[in-house]
Amino acid sequence: MAPANDSDTFDVGGEATVHRMGFGAMRITGPDIIGRPDDEDAARAVVRRAVELGVDFVDTADSYGPGVSERLIREALDEDDADDETFVATKAGLLRTHDGDWLPHGDPDFLENQALCSLDRLGVDSIDLLQLHSPDPDTPFEESVHRLAELQDDGLVDHVGLSNVSVDQLETARDIVDVATVQNEYNVANREHEAVLSACEDYDVGFIPYFPIGGGDLGEKRAPLETVADDHGATVRQVALAWLLDHSPVTLPIPGTSSVDHLEENVAATQLSLTSDDRARLD
């Protein structure tokens, strides 16, 4: 995936240059993001293929598995000897239950313990990007962010990010630490966090839109997406991803899949250029 122009890359934290189309590694785990996948070799093959295609930004989390996604990423990158070229972002701050629930848990000691586990699973001396997975209503937000800042000061984390936050929370965190990225749900059909994206643009903070194709549920945008897709000989999925790349220079989409075919389709979206008419239809 050779970049066509400078807009194909983004400097995370102002220094770590990555291609903007990333890979979300949530779905290389077992069903419901719990346990191991049925075929671990196939899961590692998806990660390796992403790297072969030029994807150098991979997003995961302690809670994916839990722990399974991080381990498989390390094993896949070790096989390809691609550790130095691949920027791996992970997250701390969600506790998984036996029932599969996702419970915010921002206690500073818990965050630090998750970070230490992530370091071990990823096989690294420092985490490229550690994101607070979600604010915890039972823990003061500032305390959670302060602990991430301390981990950065201790050299265990290179960059700090946030997820599922408001503009006010972003502002609060920026008073404590240099925030490199924000990861919120966002796609062509769900723009609830447009104000957060705008703030990220103002601060040159990377914005990582999760559910970048809405889990396939694109509501009233599906018809115009299909029209644009037909015009370009592309898929709806590709147009939705191309729109994210086109919409803002700070977006870092992380479409996730356990399929090599879907992965290749996603990465091909980087070659799709939208016209002004396309934008008008989708906006």
C-alpha positions in Angstrom: 0.0 0.0 0.0 2.3 2.8 -1.2 0.9 6.2 -0.1 -0.5 8.2 -3.1 0.2 11.5 -1.2 1.0 12.9 2.2 -2.7 12.7 3.3 -2.4 8.9 3.4 -0.3 9.1 6.5 -0.6 10.7 10.0 1.9 11.4 12.6 0.7 10.0 15.9 1.8 12.2 18.7 3.5 14.4 16.1 6.3 11.8 15.6 5.1 8.3 14.8 4.1 8.2 11.1 1.6 5.6 10.1 -0.6 4.9 7.2 -4.1 6.1 8.0 -5.9 2.9 7.1 -5.3 0.6 10.0 -6.5 -2.8 11.2 -8.7 -3.4 14.1 -7.8 -6.8 15.7 -10.9 -7.3 17.9 -12.3 -10.0 15.7 -9.3 -12.3 15.5 -10.5 -13.8 18.9 -13.2 -16.3 19.6 -17.0 -15.8 19.3 -18.3 -12.7 21.1 -14.6 -11.6 21.5 -14.1 -14.2 24.1 -11.4 -16.8 24.1 -9.3 -18.2 21.3 -10.4 -18.3 17.7 -11.2 -21.7 16.2 -8.2 -21.4 13.9 -5.3 -19.5 15.4 -3.1 -20.0 12.3 -5.8 -18.3 10.2 -6.0 -15.4 12.7 -2.3 -14.8 12.6 -2.4 -15.0 8.8 -4.9 -12.1 8.7 -2.5 -9.9 10.7 0.5 -11.0 8.5 -1.5 -10.2 5.4 -2.3 -6.7 6.7 1.4 -6.0 7.2 2.1 -7.3 3.7 -0.5 -4.9 2.3 1.4 -2.0 4.0 -0.9 -1.6 7.1 1.4 -0.4 9.9 -1.2 0.7 12.5 -2.9 -2.2 14.4 -5.4 -1.6 17.2 -6.2 -4.0 19.9 -7.1 -4.1 23.7 -6.4 -6.1 26.8 -10.1 -6.9 26.9 -10.2 -8.6 23.4 -10.1 -12.2 24.4 -9.2 -11.1 27.1 -5.5 -11.1 26.1 -5.9 -13.3 23.1 -5.8 -10.6 20.4 -2.6 -9.1 21.8 -0.8 -12.5 22.0 -1.8 -13.4 18.4 -0.6 -10.0 17.1 2.8 -10.6 18.8 3.1 -14.0 17.3 2.1 -12.8 13.8 4.6 -9.9 13.9 7.3 -12.2 15.3 6.8 -14.5 12.3 7.1 -11.6 9.9 9.9 -9.9 11.8 7.8 -6.7 11.5 7.9 -5.5 15.1 9.9 -2.4 14.3 7.7 -1.3 11.4 4.3 -1.9 13.0 2.7 0.6 15.4 0.5 -1.3 17.9 -2.1 0.5 19.9 -3.8 -1.2 22.8 -6.3 -0.2 25.5 -6.8 -0.6 29.2 -9.8 0.1 31.4 -12.5 -2.5 30.6 -13.1 -5.6 32.6 -14.7 -8.6 30.8 -17.2 -10.8 32.7 -17.9 -14.5 32.2 -21.1 -13.4 30.5 -19.2 -11.3 28.0 -20.2 -7.9 29.5 -17.8 -4.9 29.1 -17.5 -3.1 32.4 -15.5 0.2 32.7 -12.8 -0.2 35.3 -10.6 2.9 35.5 -9.0 2.3 38.8 -5.4 3.5 38.4 -3.8 0.3 39.8 -6.0 -1.8 37.5 -4.9 0.2 34.5 -1.3 -0.2 35.4 -1.7 -4.0 35.8 -3.4 -4.2 32.4 -0.6 -2.2 30.9 2.0 -4.5 32.4 0.1 -7.6 31.0 -0.1 -5.9 27.6 3.6 -5.3 27.6 4.2 -9.0 28.3 1.7 -10.3 25.7 3.0 -7.9 23.0 6.6 -8.7 23.8 7.7 -5.1 23.9 9.6 -2.8 26.3 7.1 0.0 25.8 3.6 0.2 24.4 3.4 2.4 21.2 0.0 3.8 22.2 -2.0 3.0 25.3 -5.6 4.2 25.3 -8.1 4.5 28.2 -10.8 2.2 26.9 -13.7 4.1 28.6 -14.1 6.5 31.4 -15.3 4.8 34.6 -18.2 6.5 36.4 -16.9 5.0 39.7 -13.4 6.4 39.3 -12.5 10.1 38.9 -11.5 10.6 35.2 -8.5 12.6 36.1 -7.1 9.8 38.3 -7.3 7.3 35.4 -5.6 9.7 33.0 -2.9 10.6 35.6 -1.9 7.0 35.9 -1.5 6.7 32.1 0.6 9.8 32.2 2.8 8.2 34.9 3.2 5.1 32.8 4.4 7.3 30.0 6.8 9.1 32.3 8.2 5.7 33.4 8.9 4.8 29.8 6.4 2.0 29.7 4.1 3.9 27.2 5.2 6.0 24.3 1.9 7.8 23.6 -1.4 8.1 25.5 -4.9 8.0 23.9 -8.5 8.1 25.0 -11.6 6.3 23.9 -15.4 6.9 24.3 -14.8 10.5 25.5 -16.5 13.8 25.2 -14.9 17.1 24.2 -14.9 18.2 27.8 -13.1 15.0 28.8 -10.6 15.5 26.0 -9.9 19.0 27.3 -9.5 17.7 30.9 -7.1 15.0 29.8 -5.0 17.5 27.7 -4.4 19.4 30.9 -2.7 16.3 32.3 -1.0 14.6 29.4 -0.3 15.0 25.7 -3.2 13.2 24.1 -2.1 11.5 20.9 -5.5 10.0 19.8 -9.1 9.7 20.5 -11.1 6.6 19.6 -14.9 7.0 19.4 -17.7 5.4 17.4 -18.1 7.2 14.2 -19.0 6.5 10.6 -20.8 7.9 7.6 -24.2 7.0 9.2 -23.3 7.9 12.8 -21.8 11.3 13.4 -22.7 11.8 17.0 -19.1 12.6 17.9 -18.5 15.2 15.1 -17.6 17.8 17.8 -15.0 15.5 19.2 -13.6 15.0 15.7 -13.5 18.7 15.2 -11.6 19.2 18.5 -9.1 16.5 17.4 -8.6 18.4 14.1 -7.9 21.6 16.1 -5.3 19.9 18.3 -3.8 17.6 15.6 -4.9 14.6 17.6 -5.6 11.4 15.7 -9.2 10.4 15.6 -9.8 6.6 15.4 -13.4 5.9 14.3 -14.4 2.5 15.6 -17.3 0.7 13.9 -16.1 2.5 10.7 -18.7 0.8 8.6 -21.3 0.6 11.3 -21.2 -3.1 11.7 -23.0 -3.2 8.4 -25.9 -1.1 9.7 -25.7 2.1 7.6 -29.3 3.1 7.9 -30.5 5.9 5.6 -27.0 6.2 4.2 -27.1 2.8 2.5 -28.9 4.0 -0.6 -26.5 6.8 -1.4 -23.5 4.5 -0.5 -24.8 2.0 -3.0 -25.2 4.7 -5.7 -21.6 5.9 -5.2 -20.3 2.3 -5.0 -22.0 1.5 -8.4 -20.4 4.6 -9.9 -16.9 3.5 -8.9 -17.3 -0.2 -9.3 -16.6 -0.5 -5.6 -18.4 -2.0 -2.6 -20.5 -0.2 0.0 -17.9 -1.1 2.5 -15.1 0.5 0.5 -17.1 3.7 -0.1 -17.8 4.0 3.7 -14.1 3.7 4.5 -13.1 6.0 1.7 -15.5 8.6 3.1 -13.8 8.5 6.5 -10.4 9.0 4.9 -11.8 11.9 2.8 -13.8 13.5 5.5 -10.9 14.6 7.8 -7.1 14.4 7.6 -6.9 13.1 11.2 -9.1 10.0 10.8 -7.4 6.7 11.3 -10.1 4.0 10.4 -9.5 0.6 11.9 -11.9 -1.8 10.1 -11.7 -5.2 11.8 -12.2 -8.6 10.2 -11.1 -12.2 10.6 -11.2 -12.7 6.8 -8.2 -12.1 4.5 -10.7 -11.4 1.7 -12.4 -8.7 3.7 -9.1 -7.3 4.8 -7.9 -6.9 1.2 -11.2 -5.3 0.3 -10.8 -2.8 3.1 -7.3 -1.8 2.2 -8.3 -1.3 -1.4 -10.5 1.5 -0.2 -7.4 3.6 0.1 -7.3 3.8 -3.7 -10.8 5.1 -4.0 -11.1 8.9 -4.7 -14.5 10.5 -4.0 -15.7 13.3 -6.2 -17.5 16.4 -5.0 -20.8 14.8 -6.2 -20.0 11.7 -4.1 -19.4 13.9 -1.1 -22.7 15.7 -1.6 -24.6 12.5 -1.8 -23.0 11.1 1.4 -23.1 14.3 3.4 
